[in-house]
């Protein structure tokens, strides 16, 4: 049985990201679009971004608890690989890389080291 390793991802839920690869917008793609991360899947190295990679699902008609019938075409977002998105710099609103800075924080009379995510281009906290 092969052991799978889950590597740590630098993109978190709630981050503003921009699609940096794929089909361009004029060809019906999502490259260049920005959106907020809805969910992160570290097992498959994928993220779910609001308004990006929208797919059409055919939903079978069925009755809900209230008795209303639902079904037909449903538009929803599909996951995109984390390497195809970059986090957006809060200052320049352009894609950037991430680095971590270790700061000493005093909590309850004790000093602790805390890691802070920082944008490489502007050195602002994320």
C-alpha positions as CSV (number, residue, x, y, z in Angstrom):
1,X,0.0,0.0,0.0
2,X,1.5,3.3,-1.1
3,X,1.7,6.0,1.5
4,X,0.5,9.4,0.4
5,X,2.0,12.6,1.8
6,X,0.0,15.7,2.2
7,X,2.2,18.7,1.6
8,X,1.4,22.1,3.2
9,X,-0.3,24.6,0.9
10,X,0.5,28.3,1.2
11,X,-3.0,29.4,0.0
12,X,-5.7,29.4,2.7
13,X,-9.5,29.7,2.7
14,X,-10.6,33.3,2.3
15,X,-7.5,34.4,0.4
16,X,-7.9,36.5,-2.8
17,X,-6.3,34.7,-5.7
18,X,-5.8,35.3,-9.4
19,X,-5.7,32.6,-12.1
20,X,-2.3,32.7,-13.7
21,X,-2.5,29.8,-16.3
22,X,-5.1,28.3,-18.6
23,X,-7.2,29.7,-21.4
24,X,-7.4,33.5,-21.7
25,X,-10.6,35.3,-21.1
26,X,-11.2,36.2,-24.7
27,X,-11.1,32.5,-25.5
28,X,-13.6,31.6,-22.8
29,X,-11.2,30.8,-20.1
30,X,-10.5,32.1,-16.6
31,X,-6.9,33.3,-16.8
32,X,-6.6,36.8,-15.2
33,X,-9.7,36.5,-13.2
34,X,-9.6,37.1,-9.4
35,X,-11.8,35.4,-6.8
36,X,-11.9,34.4,-3.1
37,X,-10.9,30.9,-2.1
38,X,-14.0,28.9,-0.9
39,X,-12.3,25.6,0.1
40,X,-8.8,24.1,0.1
41,X,-8.2,20.4,-0.6
42,X,-4.6,19.6,0.5
43,X,-4.9,15.8,-0.4
44,X,-5.3,16.6,-4.1
45,X,-3.5,20.0,-4.1
46,X,-6.6,21.8,-5.3
47,X,-8.5,24.9,-4.4
48,X,-12.1,26.0,-5.0
49,X,-12.4,29.6,-6.1
50,X,-15.5,31.7,-6.2
51,X,-16.6,32.4,-9.8
52,X,-13.7,30.4,-11.4
53,X,-13.9,27.2,-13.4
54,X,-17.7,27.1,-13.5
55,X,-19.1,23.9,-14.8
56,X,-22.6,22.8,-15.7
57,X,-24.1,19.8,-14.0
58,X,-27.2,18.0,-15.0
59,X,-29.3,17.4,-11.9
60,X,-32.0,14.7,-11.8
61,X,-35.4,16.0,-10.9
62,X,-36.5,15.0,-7.4
63,X,-38.7,16.2,-4.5
64,X,-37.2,18.1,-1.6
65,X,-38.4,18.0,2.0
66,X,-41.0,20.8,1.2
67,X,-42.4,19.0,-1.8
68,X,-40.9,21.2,-4.5
69,X,-39.4,19.6,-7.5
70,X,-35.9,20.5,-8.4
71,X,-33.7,19.5,-11.3
72,X,-32.3,20.6,-14.6
73,X,-29.0,22.4,-15.2
74,X,-27.0,23.6,-12.2
75,X,-23.9,25.9,-12.5
76,X,-21.3,25.3,-9.9
77,X,-17.5,25.9,-9.4
78,X,-15.0,23.0,-9.8
79,X,-11.7,22.7,-8.1
80,X,-8.5,24.1,-9.8
81,X,-4.9,23.1,-9.1
82,X,-3.1,25.3,-6.6
83,X,-0.2,25.8,-9.1
84,X,-2.6,27.6,-11.5
85,X,-3.4,30.4,-9.0
86,X,-1.4,33.0,-7.3
87,X,-2.2,35.0,-4.2
88,X,-3.1,38.7,-4.8
89,X,-1.0,41.4,-3.2
90,X,-3.2,43.6,-1.0
91,X,-1.3,46.8,-2.0
92,X,-0.8,46.4,-5.8
93,X,-3.8,44.1,-6.5
94,X,-1.4,41.9,-8.7
95,X,-0.4,38.3,-8.2
96,X,2.6,37.7,-5.9
97,X,4.6,35.0,-4.2
98,X,4.4,34.4,-0.4
99,X,7.1,34.2,2.2
100,X,6.9,33.8,5.9
101,X,8.3,36.0,8.6
102,X,8.8,34.9,12.2
103,X,7.8,37.4,14.8
104,X,8.0,37.2,18.5
105,X,4.6,37.7,20.2
106,X,3.9,38.1,23.9
107,X,0.8,36.2,25.1
108,X,0.0,35.8,28.7
109,X,3.4,36.9,29.9
110,X,5.2,34.4,27.6
111,X,7.1,35.1,24.4
112,X,6.2,32.9,21.5
113,X,7.3,32.8,17.9
114,X,4.5,33.3,15.4
115,X,4.8,32.8,11.6
116,X,3.2,35.6,9.5
117,X,2.5,35.2,5.7
118,X,4.0,38.2,3.8
119,X,3.7,39.2,0.1
120,X,7.1,39.2,-1.6
121,X,6.5,42.2,-3.8
122,X,5.2,44.8,-1.2
123,X,6.3,43.1,2.1
124,X,2.7,43.6,3.4
125,X,1.1,41.0,5.7
126,X,-1.6,38.8,4.2
